[in-house]
Amino acid sequence: MDQKPETKFVLRKDRALVLRAREIIRFQASNPDSISFIYNGRASRTMKSDKNLTEHLSTPSLVFPSTEASKIKDSFQGEAPLPKTSGPDLRPSPTAEPTT
């Protein structure tokens, strides 16, 4: 983000990652179906459904703000494609036993 070095994260189910930048955020995910995000307080949506989703080396990618994407020659210069991962687990999370 901005002029900081690229960082890789393993995102876990039902966990949040907050990214902040003054100028630009570049984000890639190996499975865009499994990523929901909120940008600038707008409604939550999946990465795959965002109209600004592009691909870099066959890896789904987003740049925020989207107006900056066209100014970047190579969003992830020198990076290899991310490994493909399985889809999200659509089973409901375990809940506590009902009490009477």
Long-range contacts (C-beta under 8 A, 24 or more apart in sequence): 1-25, 1-26, 6-76, 6-79, 11-35, 13-88, 13-89, 13-93, 14-93, 21-64, 23-68, 24-63, 24-64, 24-65, 24-68, 24-72, 25-62, 25-63, 25-64, 26-61, 26-62, 26-63, 26-72, 26-75, 26-76, 27-61, 27-62, 27-63, 27-64, 28-56, 28-59, 28-60, 28-61, 28-62, 28-76, 28-79, 28-82, 29-59, 29-60, 29-82, 30-59, 30-60, 30-82, 30-83, 30-84, 30-85, 31-84, 31-85, 31-86, 31-87, 31-88, 32-60, 33-87, 33-88, 34-85, 34-87, 34-88, 39-64, 57-81
